[in-house]
Amino acid sequence: MLASAGLAVLLASCATAEPGVYRGAVRGADDPHSGNNLEDLPRCSEIYDGGAYLVASPVAGRPGGRIEVRHNLGMGNRPYNIPPRCVDEWRIDPPDAATLSGNRRFLDISADTAPGTLTLTVTAQGYSTSISIPVIDPDLPNIYGSWIPAQPFSCAGYEMPSVFSIRPDGRVLIAYPNMMGRYQDERAYTYDHVTGAFTLGQQSGYVRVMGEGHIVFTGFAFPSGRMPPPPPPGEPEPDPTRCEYELRRAGEAY
């Protein structure tokens, strides 16, 4: 009995040393990311400063929700899955905002966590990388993620972007048609969850959330890969502030 108790204490000390800090995956836990579209990093020693990154899906959560977190290394033209054995520690801030699953691939947000932001920092081979995850009030809409046009037409001659990704860090990434989904543009934005006011660069408008899967923007012209053609002689310039753009959710990971 004493040996069993000692083993339990040892395993617990390996799993977490202080609130919000985890050191080592639970022995025997499966890694759902190993071999799932990504090859494991062959050697932990290949991790380099600035090469590791974290991907959250969905990119924002609500109290009581679950976030999947991928830990990858970009090397050459391909990413690799970083196995938990390569990691020194995982750290959640604030420490009581969430718990980390035994395989270290899922964040479970505490049901009583207040809306705000939680940060996960992972240190591997001495190099640290962090990701900030917004925690949204259950009664407020979630616009974070990647969106694509719900209608094929443009408005006021401005071509719709093919992908419009709203990031929690205050940036919008934009991909234009016929560019293979690669992002070519980046703009700053602000968003008021209560009023729906949305600024995009120097433009101001509004966004309406039509359920979890659709949003509608009004009041500005979307950035376009092509300038609109001039109006026919004698006709006024079209007013982009009268346009409405409907988009549907394409994904919540970047």
N, C-alpha and C positions, 0 to 999 in steps of 0.2 A: 504493500500500500504506500509506504514511504517513497519507494522508487517511482511509482506512478504519479504521486503528487509532485515529486521533484521534476519529473519530465513535463508535467503540465505547466509548472511555473516557468521552466526553461523555454517552452514553446511560446508562452504568453509574452515573455520578455523579448523574444526574437521578433514577435509580431508587432508590438507597440511598446515604446519606451516611455512616452509621455503623451498627454492628450493631443490628438491630432497628428501624431508622428508614428509611422509604420516602417519597420525595417525587416523586409523579407516576406515573401508570399508563404501562405500556409502550405506545409508539405503535402504533396499529392494533389494540390489544386490544379485543375485544368486551365490552360491559357487559351481562351477562345480566339485570340488573335494569331496564334501560332499556326502558320500554314494556311490561314484563311485570307486568301488574296495577297498576303504578304509573306515573304520568306523571312525566317528568323535571322537576325544578325549573327554571322558565324562566330565572331570573337568579340567579347566585351571590350577588349583593348582598342577596337576600331572606333569607339565613341570619341568624338572630338568636340572641342569648344564651339558652340553655335550650331552643331549638326543635329542635335536631338530636338524634337518638337512634340507637342501634345495636341491631340484633336479630340474635341468633345462632341458627342452626339446624344441628344440635341445640344445646341450651343448655349441654351439657357434652360433653367429648370424652375420648378415650383416646390414649395415646402412639401415634403413627403415623396417627392419624385426621385427618379433614378437617372443618372448620367453615365453613359459609356465613355471611357477615356482610352484612346489609343496613344501609345508611346512609340514613336517612330524615329528612325535616323535616316536623314537624306544623305545618300552617298552615290556620287556619279549622277546618273539620270533616273535612279530608282530609290524608293524608300524601303527600309527594312523594319521589321518588328523587333523592338528591343525586349528580350526576355526578362522576366522579373529577376532572374539570377544576376543580371548585370547591374541592378539598381542598389544604391547605398541606402536611400531612404525616400519615403513619400511624406509630405507634410501638408496638412490642411489648415487654412487660416480663414476665419476663426476656427479653432480646433473643434468646437462643438457644433459647427454648422452642418457637418456631414460625417459619415463613416465610410471607410474604404473596404470593399469586399475582400474575401480571403485571397482571391487570385489577383487582386490589385487592379482590376479592370473596370470596376463600377464604383461610382460615388452615390451613396444613398443620402439624399438631403434630409436632414432632420425635420420632422413634421412641425416643430415649433421654431424653425429658423425664420428670422425676420427677413423681409425683402431687402435686397442689397446685392452684394457680390461676395462670393467665396473664391479663394485662390488655392489651387493645387500646385505644389512645387515638387518636382522629382529630381533627385540628384543621382547621377550614374557616373561611375569612374571619376568622381570629383567635380563633374560639370552639372550645373543646375539649369533647369528650364521650368517655366511656370505657365499656367493658363488661368485666366480669370473667368468665372462662370456667373452670369447674372442669376439671381433668384428673384422670380417675378411674383408679385402678389397674385393669389389665385383668381381674383376678380378682374385682373387687368389683362389686356391682350398681349400676345407674344409675336413680334414681327421679325425676330432674329432668324437668320437662315438664308437659304438661296431661293430665289423666286424667278419664274419665267412668265412671259406674257400669256394671258389667257385668251387673247384675241390676236390675230395675225396682222391687223392693220396698224398704221401709225396714226398720229394726230398732229394737225397743223404742219404736216410735211416732215415731222421729226421721226426718224426711224426708231422703233422700239429696240432696247438692248435685248440680247438673247438670254443673258443671265444677269440678275441683279442681286448681289449678296450683301445682306445687311449684317455687319459684324458687331459684336458687343463693345468693341474698343472705339466706336465712334467713326468708323470708316465704312464706306460702301465700295465694293469691288464690282466692276462692270465689264461684261463680255459683250462684244458686238456681233451681229449676224455674220456668218461666213468666216468666223475666226476660230473654229474648232473648239469653242467653249473656253478659250484662254482669256484671262482677264487682261484688258488693255488700259483700263482707266481706274482711277481711285479718287473718290471725293469724300469730304468730311460731311457729317450729318449730325443733326440733333433731333430728338423725338420726345414729345411729351405724352406719356402713357395715358394721361387723364383726358386731355383735350384733343389729342390726335395731331397737334401741330407738328409739322415735319419740315426741317430745312435741309436743303441739298446744295452745298456750296453757298452761293449767294442768293439762291432762290428759296422762297418760302411757300409752303402749301399745307396740305393735310393728307392724312392716311386714314382710311376706314377699314377696320378689320371685319371681314364678312365670314365669321367663323374661323376655325384654325387654319383652313386651307386656302383662303382667298383674301387679298387685300386690294384696295382701290386707292390710287393716288390722284389728287386733284390740285390744281393751282400752279403747276410749273411744267416746263418741258423737260423730258428725260434727256440726259446727255446722249448724244448720238454719234455714231461713227461717221455719219455724213450730214452735212448741212442741208436744210430743206431747200428744194428748188424755189426760185422766185415766183411770186404769184403772177397770173396772167395780167397783161396791161390793163390798168383801170380798176383792178380789184385790190382791196385792202390786204395788208399783211395779216395772215392768220394769227389769232391770239392763243398762244399755248396755255395761258392761264385758265382757259375755259375747257381744257382737255381733261378727260378721265382715263386713267390707265388701270386696267385690272390685271393682276398677276396672281398666279397660283404657286403654292409651295412646291419646290422641287427637291428640297433636302434641308437638313439641319446640321450638316457637318461640312467643314471646308477641307 
